Amino acid sequence: MRSGIVERAAKDGLRRQLEDRRERLSTFIAEEGPDADFVRLLRQVDSVLARMDREDYGRCLVCNGDMRDTELQENPMVEYCLCDLSADQQRSLQKDLDLARRIQAGLLPDPDVSTAGWEASYRYEPAGVVSGDYCDLWVRQGEPGALYFAVGDVSGKGIAASLLMAHLQSAFRSLVGAGIALADVAARANRQLLDASIPTHYATLAFGRADQDGRLEIVNAGHCPPLVLRGATIERIGATGFPVGLLQGKPYEVAAMQLEAGDTLVLYTDGLSEARAGSSEDYGEDRIERVLALLGDGRPPRGIIRGIRSDLDAFLSGAPRADDLTLLAVRRTLG
């Protein structure tokens, strides 16, 4: 890995990502038995972590040159760079990536959505050309005043993660459109992702429905805890199930609560909570809560997102982000 503050920070982030993947694989093997695919993946992760310890991680096994940080962020287990591609092939690849970026941008919802009693806004910032984050807002026909929302994070980055992000969006809109209960939507999406993906890829996800009467229902499939801002009080919504695409046959539960005028639901990906400037500590969930408490209620969703994003910039002090970032705020406007 090339020397320097940015590269060291990127390497630390990749190590945390691999260690998290190792922990999830180990948990699955311990609970479900020594599945051959998962054992093989665990060995691959251990091999990459060993290379990090030997300081030869990030070096192409063909040309022995250093790979770009963006290549490693897209796939921390990559072993080869693009050294074997001709100039024409690299230009063709760049065109494909640019097209993928435009297609993904077209899949995003309107930046500001409102319906009877609710208003919502989001911010979606890929770390590279495309993102593995999932963000959605929509109103289902036939449910006046109900707002559906989702924020997720597919493991890894780059093209593979973005393809699974698009798959998730299609699955959720289809399942919700069929009138399926939220817990069953998560269970079916879990089965679909297990069938459509490779074992290394899964997604954490928080999604739900905000009803016209102020009732909020949400499923947290192993995602960063959604936060409910009530004045200066913050409530966390813990996990109600495992990430989708990780384990077969695990149940999901729905958390429900009542929101009053001015109360706001905030969802985010770990591109916020795990952001790091140099060798400092992560931005962290506690800081997110402190910023929200200072912002207080009454602000529109866009203002809340702007406030969090401004504080993140101050925290990073000019250092680049190493991960995709998504922020979503849903505010109750009626009592």
N, C-alpha and C positions, 0 to 999 in steps of 0.2 A: 504494500500500500504506500502511495506517495506520502511524503512527510508533510506536515503543516496542520494548522488548527482545524481547518475544514475537513481534511481527510481523517484526522483522528476522531473528530466528532462523528463523522459518518460511520467510521468503523465501530465506535461505541454503540451507535444506534443499531447497526447490523448485528452486533453480538447480542444485544438485548432481544432482538427479533428472533435470532436463532435459539437463544436460551429459552424463550417463551415457547417456541415451536417444540423444542426438546421436552419441556415440561408437559405439554399437551399430549405429545406422542407417548411419553412414559406413563401418563395417567391412563390413556386409552389402553395400552398394553396391560397395565396392572389390573384394570377393571374388566376388560373384555377378552384377555388372553393374547398369546403371541401371534397375532396376525402377521403373515409373512411380509406383506407390503409395508406395514407400519414398522416392523423390525428393520427392514431394509432402509427405510427413510430415517429411522433413528440412527442407524450406523452412518448414513451420509451426513447427517447433522453433526454427529460426533467427529467425523473426519474434518469437516469444515472448521469446527471450533478448535481442533488440534492444529490446523494450518494457521489459524489466527494466533495461537500461542507461539508458533514457530516464526511468526512475522513474514511468512511467504504468501499469506492470503492476499488475493487480489492480483495475482500474477498469472498471466496467460500461460497455459501448459504447452502451447505451440510455439509462440514467438518469444516467450519469457518477458514480455513487456507488461507494463502496468495497465490494468483495465480502468476505465472511467468509473468514478463513484456512482454515476447514474446507472451504469450497467449492473453494478453490484446491488444497488438498491432495488432494481427491478427483479433481480433473482440472486439472493445472497449466496446461492450454491453454484453459481455459474463458474466454469473453469476455463472458458475460451472467450477471447475477444473477437472483434470483427476483422482480424488481420488477414483472413483468407478471402475477403471480398474485394472484388475489383472496384475501381472508382465508379463505374457505371452501376454496379450492383449496389454500392452504398448510396448513390443518388436515388436509385429506384426504391430502396428501403426507406429513405427519408421521405419520399413522396407518399409511401404507404402510411408512415407514421403521421404525417400531416393530415392525411385523409381520416385516419382513425381519431385524431384529435377533434376534427370538425364534426365527425359523426357523434362522438361522445357528447360534445357540447350541445348538439341538437337533441339529445335524449333528456337533457335536464329540464325541469319544469320552469314555469315563469318565476323570476326572482322574488316577486311579491304576490302572495295569494291571500284572498279574503273571502269569507262567506259569513252567513248570519251568526254573529257572536264571536268570530275568530278572525285574526289576521296573522300572517306568517311571512317570514323572510329567511333567506339562507345565503351563505357564502361558500363557494366551492373552488378550491385552489389546488390543482394537481402539482406535485413536486417535479414531475417530468412532463413528457409530451401528453400522456394520458394518465388517468387516475384509477385506482382500485377502490376508491370511496364510492358509496352509493348514497344518493340524496334524492328524495322524491316528495312531492306535495300534489295532492289531487282531490277533487270532489267527485264522488261517485254519483252518477245519474240515478235519480230516484230516491236519494237521501238528502233532502234539502237541509242545509245548515251543518252537515257532517263534513269534517275535514280529515283526510287520511294523510299520514306523514311517515317518513322512514329515513333513517340514517344508518349506514352500515360501512364496514371496512373489510374488504377481501384481503386475506393474507397475501403478502408479497406486493409487488408493484408492476407497472408496465402493462404490456399488451395482454398477457394471460389474465391478470387481475381485472383489467378493464372489460374483457370478454365476459368474465363471470359476473361483473357488476351489471352488464347489460342483461345477462340471463336472469339475475335476481329481479331487476326491474320488471321484466316481462312476466316472470312468474307471479310476483306480488300483485301487479295490476290485474292479471287474469284471475287469480284466486279470490282477491277482494271483490272483483266485478261479478263473480259467481255467487256472492253472498255468503261465503264460508266464514265461520267464526274465526277470530284472530288467532287463538291457540292452534286451531287446525291449519290455518294458513302457514304458520311457522313450521308445523310438523310436515306438511306436504312440501314446502320449499326445502326443508332439510333433506327429504327423500330425493327430490329432484336434483339438488346440488350434489348429493352423494353419487347419483347415477351419471351426472353430466361432467363431473370434475375428476381430477386426479387426487390421490390422498393428501398431497401436500397443501392443497388449497381448501380453505373454508372461509366463512365470513361471520364476524360478529355483527349484531344487528339490533337496533331498537326501532320499533314501529308501532303504530296504533291509530286510534280514531278519537277525534274530538267532536263530541255531539253538540247539537244546538242548545241543549239545556245546561251545558257546562261540564258534563261528565266526560272524563278522560280515561281511556283504556289503553294500556300499553304492554307490549311484550318486549322484554330485554333478553335477547339471546346472546349472553356473554359479552355484551358491549359495555363501553364506558358508561358509568351510571348517569342516566338522564337526571336533570336537576329541575325542580319546580321552585320558582322564585315567588314568594308571597311577602311583599313588603321587603324587609331586610332579612327574612327567614328563608333558609334554603333547605329543601327536602331532597334526599337522594332516592332514586328508584333502583334497587339492586337487581341482580340477574334473576330472571324467572325461567331460565333454561340454558342449555348449552349452545355454543355457536352452531349455525346451520352448516351442514356439509362435513361435520366432524364425527358425530356418533349416530349410529342407527337406533331408532326406536325410543329415543329419550323424549319425555313429555315436556310440554311448555305450558306455562300458566300466564294469566293476565292480571296485571296490577291495575286497580281502578281507584279513582279519586274524583273529587269535585273541585273545579276551579271557579273562582269568583272574578269579577271585573278587575283587571290589572294584573292578575296572576299570569305567570309566563313559564312555559316549558322550554328548556334549553337542551339541545342534543349536540354532540360533537364527536369527532373521531380522535384517535390518539395522536394524530398530527398536532393537536393542541396540547393535550396533557403531557405528552412525552417529548415536546419540543425542548431542545437544549442548545445553549450558547456556549461553545467551547467545552470546557471541562466542568461547567457549573451543573447544578442539579436540574432535574426536569422542571418544566413549568408547573406541572402537578395539578391534581384535582383540588387541593386546598386553595391554591391561588385562584383558580377559576371561581370557586365559591366566594372568596373575599372580593373579587372584582364585581361579581353579580350583586353581592350585598351592598357594595358602595354605589352601584348603579341604581339600585332600588326599583320599585315597581313604577308603573305609569309610563315608562318609556316604550315607544313602539319597537317591534322586533328588530327593525333595521338599526335603530339606535343602540340596542343591547349588543348586537353583533359588532357594530362599529367600535363600541367601548372595549369589548374583549379583544378584538383584533388590534386595537391601538396599544393595549397593555402588552400583548404578545410582542409587538414590534419593539416596545421599550425593553422587554426582557431579553430579546435576541440581540439587541444592540448592533444591528447590521449583519449578524451571522445569517447565512441562508438556512431555510428550512430543509430538513432531510426527509420529510414524509408528506404525503397528501394531507390536506386539511379541509374539513367540512364543519360548518357551524349552521345550526338551524334553531330559530326561535319561533314559538307559537304562543300568542298572547290572547287571553280572554278579554273581549271588549264589552260584554254585557254582564250585568249582575243577575 
